[in-house]
Amino acid sequence: MKLTQQTTNRIAQFLPNAQTNSRTTHGKGFEYYIADKHGLPAHDQYKGKIDFPKEIVAQGNVADDLIADWELKYYNIKTSTLILGDVMRKIECLDKGMVLVLGLYDRTPEKLVDVLYIKLDSAKAKLTRKIVKLLKEASEYVKNRDNDLDDTREFVKEINAQLSSTPFLLTNTSANPRFSESKGKWIDETRSISISIPMKKLLEMYVNA
């Protein structure tokens, strides 16, 4: 839906740290904005697979055809690829069917310009048994710490080369040990792998829905 200037200005109140570069902070602010817009009740998201479960969405001011699990993402409108989250969790969500609530901002997070409600499921994602098997293999390989981190990156590249039949791809979001300036301490090596989708392909799915 296209937004009025009055609507876009409202998101600023949910972005107390809008001048920072923290995508996590901006994403949480967008969640508060959407919850307020639809009257969604507060709920515990700790270790949740999805931002707003279907039973929470059903309690809000939401059209019947959009009542499903909601995953929220807040991105710069010029972003080329969206990272949706842990591949195994998102496979489960796509299998059930979900709505991706995508907020798009222009240059800075307080300039929200559009919110898209995109219905996704395993059929639209073209997640065949063969594709799901490849995704699971990649997840297991990346998270196995016996495998060298550089080797996991090469393995993900090889898997992505086999995903041409689906609009999705994999992003190895693992990281080497590093010093965190914000936390003032060293962070151990992390292992994670996310499912992603190019913005162009996602918008094609939205238009053709």
Secondary structure, DSSP 8 states (H G I E B T S, - for coil): -B--HHHHHHGGGG-TTTTS--HHHHHHHHHHHHHHHHT------TT-SSSB-HHHHTTSS--GGG-SEEEEEEEETT-SEEEEEEHHHHHHHHHH-EEEEEEEESSSTT-EEEEEEEEE-TTTTT--HHHHHHHHHHHHHHH-TTS-HHHHHHHHHHHHTT-TTSS-EEEE--B--EEETTTTEEE--B--EEEEEEHHHHHHHHHT-
